[in-house]
Amino acid sequence: MADKAREEDAIRAIVERLNNAFTATHSRAEVEAAVAKAHASFTDRPVREFVPVLVERQARSILNNHPADDA
């Protein structure tokens, strides 16, 4: 249970870091969506130790490769 809480804390920290890094080009909602999409791709992975690192890399890639929504 502590591992799940630690992972959730790490994911929240990733959202904050990426929101700060992409504040000029993406809304917080877009950052949260990118992180959620990346995190969901690791749902069924049994080894969780490196999930936050992989989530951050994947979310950063999503944000770098997709322009901000103009809506």
Number of C-alpha atoms within 10 A of each C-alpha: 5 7 10 10 10 13 16 13 12 17 21 14 14 22 21 15 14 20 19 13 13 18 12 9 15 20 14 16 11 17 26 19 16 22 25 15 15 22 18 11 13 15 10 8 8 7 8 13 11 9 19 23 12 15 23 22 14 18 23 19 13 18 19 13 9 10 10 15 9 5 3
